[in-house]
Amino acid sequence: MFQFLLYAIFFSSAVLLILVILLQESKGGGLSEAFGGAGAETFGPRAGGISKFTFGLFGAWILSALALHWTADPADSGSVMGDPPPGAAVAGPPEAPPAPPALPAPVEPATGDGNTEDGE
């Protein structure tokens, strides 16, 4: 249950942080102009409150990320580069492709008149 609460705080603070940062008006106008400037009054020159709110969201996001790391199951903390689990098949070097079939020996052309009978 505690892990679920941490994940909920982590993801909700991440989404809110993205939205608040995108809605803040920067020197170029920000995303608030894309919505008709409706947020201009909120994020105007006296935006001290929104900066504190953004910093608070950032703190919640960082603390929830650290708490998720600290409460993680140690069994899940292995490396993908670590040793394989016992009983796992270990891939060796790839096998060489099979040799192509041997070609038949070249046949020497026959000399003479082409008659294969001896004698007459």
C-alpha positions in Angstrom: 0.0 0.0 0.0 2.8 2.4 0.9 4.5 1.6 -2.5 1.3 2.4 -4.3 1.0 5.7 -2.5 4.6 6.6 -3.4 4.0 5.7 -7.1 0.8 7.8 -7.1 2.7 10.8 -5.6 5.5 10.3 -8.1 3.4 10.2 -11.2 0.9 12.8 -10.2 3.7 15.3 -9.2 5.5 14.6 -12.5 2.4 15.3 -14.6 1.6 18.4 -12.6 5.2 19.6 -12.8 5.1 19.3 -16.6 1.8 21.2 -16.9 2.9 24.0 -14.5 6.2 24.5 -16.3 4.6 24.5 -19.7 2.0 27.0 -18.6 4.4 29.5 -17.1 5.1 32.5 -19.3 8.7 32.8 -20.3 10.4 35.5 -22.2 9.0 34.1 -25.4 5.4 34.0 -24.2 5.1 30.3 -23.2 2.3 27.8 -23.9 -0.3 30.0 -22.1 -0.5 32.1 -25.3 -1.6 29.0 -27.2 -4.7 28.9 -25.1 -5.6 32.5 -25.7 -3.6 33.9 -22.9 -6.0 32.7 -20.3 -3.2 32.1 -17.8 -1.6 35.5 -18.3 -3.1 36.9 -15.2 -2.1 33.9 -13.1 1.4 33.7 -14.4 2.1 37.4 -14.8 4.9 39.5 -13.4 4.0 38.7 -9.8 4.6 34.9 -10.3 6.3 34.4 -6.9 3.6 32.0 -5.8 3.8 29.9 -8.9 7.6 29.6 -8.6 7.1 28.3 -5.0 4.5 25.9 -6.2 6.8 24.6 -8.9 9.6 24.2 -6.5 7.3 22.4 -4.1 6.2 20.0 -6.8 9.8 19.4 -7.8 10.6 18.6 -4.1 7.7 16.2 -3.9 8.8 14.5 -7.2 12.4 14.1 -6.0 11.5 12.9 -2.6 9.0 10.4 -3.9 11.7 9.1 -6.4 14.2 8.7 -3.6 11.6 7.0 -1.4 10.7 4.6 -4.2 14.4 3.7 -4.5 14.9 3.2 -0.8 11.8 1.0 -0.4 12.6 -1.1 -3.5 12.9 -4.9 -3.0 16.6 -5.8 -2.9 15.9 -8.8 -5.0 14.9 -6.5 -7.9 18.0 -4.4 -7.7 20.2 -6.7 -9.8 22.0 -5.5 -12.8 21.2 -6.5 -16.4 25.0 -7.0 -16.8 25.2 -9.3 -13.7 25.5 -13.0 -13.5 22.6 -15.0 -14.9 20.3 -16.7 -12.4 21.1 -20.4 -11.6 19.8 -22.8 -14.2 19.6 -20.1 -16.9 21.0 -21.1 -20.3 24.2 -19.2 -21.1 24.6 -18.4 -24.8 28.0 -19.3 -26.1 29.7 -18.2 -29.2 27.7 -18.7 -32.4 28.3 -21.9 -34.2 30.1 -21.8 -37.5 27.8 -22.3 -40.6 28.0 -25.8 -42.1 30.6 -26.3 -44.9 29.2 -26.2 -48.4 29.0 -29.6 -50.1 32.1 -30.7 -52.0 32.0 -30.2 -55.7 32.5 -33.3 -57.9 35.9 -33.7 -59.5 36.0 -32.2 -63.0 35.7 -34.7 -65.9 38.5 -34.8 -68.4 37.2 -34.5 -72.0 37.7 -37.7 -74.0 40.2 -37.6 -76.9 39.8 -39.5 -80.1 36.8 -40.2 -82.3 34.4 -40.8 -79.5 34.2 -44.6 -80.0 34.6 -46.3 -76.7 35.0 -49.9 -78.0 38.4 -51.4 -78.0 39.9 -53.2 -80.8 38.1 -52.9 -84.1 
